[in-house]
Amino acid sequence: MKDLMTKFQKTPHILQALLNICLFFLALALSALLISETWYIVQIVYQSFVTRQDSYYEMLSELLVFFLYFEFIALIVKYFKSYFHFPLRYFIYIGITAVIRLIIIDHDNAMSTFWWSLAILIMVGALFISNRRNSGVQKHEKSESDH
């Protein structure tokens, strides 16, 4: 029975190692996609100069995809720097960026755009609450360390 319990105690460490390895490979894949997206944006800019044809919606959409890749990579970096913890605010940033991209791409239906805008407002409110909570915790920890 004791031997079985020690095997189960190793399980979280094994799963954590597996998660870290998978996140590392995901970060590599996202980095490759980020480089590819950067190259595509450069091509769009070059093409707009050559043909004198502006594609603002496509350019803005691609920039937001670029930032989504960037934010996911930053989230993974933050995960490793904060000792295997995903900060909530990074997920909110990614959600806001994704919804903005959705509005830019599909803005034909006014009611749909209104609901997506309301979702952004809710996420900004959640971000505000999260940041207030984090700053309150930091102030409380600082005041305790002063004593």
C-alpha positions in Angstrom: 0.0 0.0 0.0 2.8 2.4 0.9 4.5 1.6 -2.4 1.3 2.5 -4.3 1.1 5.8 -2.5 4.6 6.8 -3.4 3.9 6.1 -7.1 0.8 8.3 -6.9 2.8 11.1 -5.3 5.1 11.1 -8.3 2.2 11.5 -10.7 1.8 15.3 -10.4 5.6 15.8 -11.1 5.4 13.5 -14.2 2.3 15.4 -15.5 4.0 18.7 -14.8 7.1 17.7 -16.8 4.9 16.5 -19.6 3.0 19.8 -19.6 6.2 21.8 -19.6 7.6 19.8 -22.6 4.4 20.2 -24.5 4.3 23.9 -23.8 7.9 24.3 -24.9 7.0 22.7 -28.3 3.9 24.8 -28.5 6.0 27.9 -28.0 8.4 26.8 -30.8 5.4 26.2 -33.2 3.9 29.6 -32.2 7.2 31.3 -32.8 7.4 29.8 -36.3 3.9 31.0 -37.0 4.8 34.4 -35.6 7.7 34.6 -38.0 5.5 33.5 -40.9 2.8 36.0 -40.0 5.5 38.8 -39.8 6.7 37.8 -43.3 3.1 37.9 -44.6 2.5 41.4 -43.1 5.7 42.6 -44.8 4.4 41.2 -48.1 1.1 43.0 -47.7 2.9 46.3 -47.0 5.2 45.8 -50.0 2.2 44.9 -52.2 0.3 48.0 -51.1 3.2 50.2 -52.0 3.7 48.5 -55.4 0.1 48.3 -56.5 -1.1 51.4 -54.7 -4.0 49.4 -53.4 -4.8 49.6 -49.7 -6.3 46.7 -47.9 -6.8 48.2 -44.4 -9.1 45.4 -43.1 -6.7 42.7 -44.2 -3.7 44.5 -42.8 -5.5 45.1 -39.5 -6.7 41.6 -39.3 -3.2 40.2 -39.9 -1.8 42.5 -37.3 -4.2 41.2 -34.7 -3.4 37.6 -35.6 0.3 38.6 -35.1 -0.6 40.0 -31.6 -2.5 36.8 -30.8 0.6 34.7 -31.6 2.7 37.2 -29.6 0.4 37.1 -26.6 0.3 33.3 -26.5 4.1 33.2 -26.6 4.2 35.9 -23.9 1.8 33.8 -21.8 4.0 30.7 -22.1 7.1 32.7 -21.2 5.2 34.2 -18.2 4.1 30.6 -17.2 7.7 29.5 -17.0 9.0 32.7 -15.3 6.2 32.6 -12.6 7.0 29.0 -11.7 4.3 27.2 -13.6 1.4 29.6 -13.1 -0.8 31.2 -15.8 -1.8 34.8 -14.8 -5.4 35.5 -15.5 -4.9 38.9 -17.0 -3.0 37.4 -20.0 -6.0 35.3 -20.9 -8.1 38.4 -20.7 -5.7 40.2 -23.0 -5.9 37.4 -25.5 -9.7 37.3 -25.3 -10.0 41.0 -26.0 -7.6 40.8 -28.9 -9.5 37.9 -30.4 -12.9 39.6 -30.1 -11.5 42.8 -31.7 -10.2 40.7 -34.6 -13.6 39.0 -34.9 -15.3 42.4 -35.0 -12.9 43.7 -37.7 -13.4 40.6 -39.8 -17.2 40.2 -39.4 -18.7 43.7 -38.8 -21.7 43.4 -41.2 -24.3 42.7 -38.5 -24.7 45.6 -36.2 -26.4 43.6 -33.4 -23.6 41.0 -33.5 -21.0 43.8 -33.3 -22.9 45.3 -30.3 -22.8 41.9 -28.5 -19.1 41.4 -29.2 -18.4 45.0 -28.0 -20.3 44.2 -24.8 -18.1 41.1 -24.4 -15.1 43.3 -24.7 -16.5 45.7 -22.0 -17.1 42.7 -19.7 -13.5 41.5 -20.2 -12.1 45.0 -19.6 -14.2 45.1 -16.4 -12.7 41.7 -15.4 -9.2 43.0 -16.2 -9.9 46.0 -14.0 -11.1 43.9 -11.1 -8.2 41.5 -11.5 -5.6 44.3 -11.5 -7.3 46.0 -8.5 -7.2 42.6 -6.6 -3.5 42.0 -7.5 -2.5 45.5 -6.5 -4.4 45.2 -3.2 -2.7 41.9 -2.4 0.7 43.4 -3.2 0.0 46.4 -1.0 -1.1 44.1 1.8 2.0 42.0 1.5 4.2 45.1 1.5 2.6 46.5 4.6 3.0 43.2 6.5 6.7 43.0 5.6 7.2 46.5 7.0 6.2 45.4 10.5 
